[in-house]
Amino acid sequence: MTTITVYSTPSCPYCVKIKDWLDSEDLEYTEHNVAEDQEKAMEMVKKTGQRGVPQTVVEKDGEENIVVGFQPQKIQELVE
């Protein structure tokens, strides 16, 4: 099973783009608004060491892969 988590903020245009892309590909994901949820913001930084958004975590077969920024091709490769 593959799970996708997107850490984003409402003011980030690339966050909107990655969510629109995921929707267009019919890929289910969980979104965390790190502008409003400090706990999730800290979780994101702990996982990646970075504060920039979007950050997409693709978990497949127990392995977490993190994609920083708008990189739909990389996410697609990880999902397949």
C-alpha positions as CSV (number, residue, x, y, z in Angstrom):
1,M,0.0,0.0,0.0
2,T,1.2,3.5,-0.8
3,T,0.4,6.6,1.2
4,I,1.0,10.1,0.2
5,T,1.3,13.1,2.7
6,V,1.6,16.7,1.6
7,Y,2.9,19.4,3.9
8,S,1.8,22.7,2.6
9,T,0.7,26.3,3.3
10,P,-2.3,28.1,1.8
11,S,-0.2,30.9,0.3
12,C,2.2,28.6,-1.6
13,P,1.5,28.4,-5.3
14,Y,3.5,25.2,-5.7
15,C,1.5,23.6,-2.9
16,V,-1.6,24.3,-4.9
17,K,0.0,22.9,-8.1
18,I,1.1,19.7,-6.5
19,K,-2.3,19.1,-4.9
20,D,-4.0,19.8,-8.2
21,W,-1.7,17.4,-9.9
22,L,-2.3,14.7,-7.4
23,D,-6.1,15.2,-7.8
24,S,-5.7,15.0,-11.6
25,E,-3.9,11.7,-11.3
26,D,-6.6,10.4,-8.9
27,L,-3.9,9.9,-6.2
28,E,-5.3,10.1,-2.6
29,Y,-3.3,12.1,-0.1
30,T,-3.4,13.6,3.3
31,E,-2.6,17.3,3.6
32,H,-1.1,19.1,6.6
33,N,-1.3,22.8,6.6
34,V,2.0,23.7,8.4
35,A,1.0,27.4,8.6
36,E,-1.8,26.5,11.1
37,D,-0.5,23.2,12.6
38,Q,2.8,23.8,14.5
39,E,3.0,20.2,15.5
40,K,2.9,19.1,11.9
41,A,5.4,21.8,10.9
42,M,7.8,20.5,13.5
43,E,7.2,16.9,12.3
44,M,8.0,18.0,8.7
45,V,11.3,19.7,9.7
46,K,12.3,16.7,11.8
47,K,11.7,14.4,8.8
48,T,13.5,16.5,6.2
49,G,15.6,19.1,7.9
50,Q,13.9,21.7,5.7
51,R,11.2,24.3,6.2
52,G,10.2,24.9,2.5
53,V,6.9,23.7,1.1
54,P,5.5,21.7,-0.5
55,Q,7.0,18.6,0.9
56,T,5.5,15.3,-0.2
57,V,6.1,12.1,1.6
58,V,5.5,8.9,-0.4
59,E,5.5,5.8,1.8
60,K,5.5,2.5,0.0
61,D,6.4,-0.9,1.3
62,G,7.5,0.6,4.6
63,E,9.9,3.0,3.0
64,E,9.5,6.8,3.2
65,N,10.6,8.9,0.3
66,I,10.5,12.7,0.6
67,V,10.1,15.0,-2.4
68,V,10.7,18.7,-1.8
69,G,9.1,21.2,-4.1
70,F,7.0,20.7,-7.2
71,Q,8.3,17.4,-8.7
72,P,5.4,15.4,-10.1
73,Q,7.6,13.2,-12.2
74,K,9.5,12.1,-9.1
75,I,6.3,11.4,-7.2
76,Q,4.9,9.4,-10.1
77,E,8.1,7.3,-10.2
78,L,7.8,6.6,-6.4
79,V,4.1,5.6,-6.7
80,E,4.6,3.2,-9.5
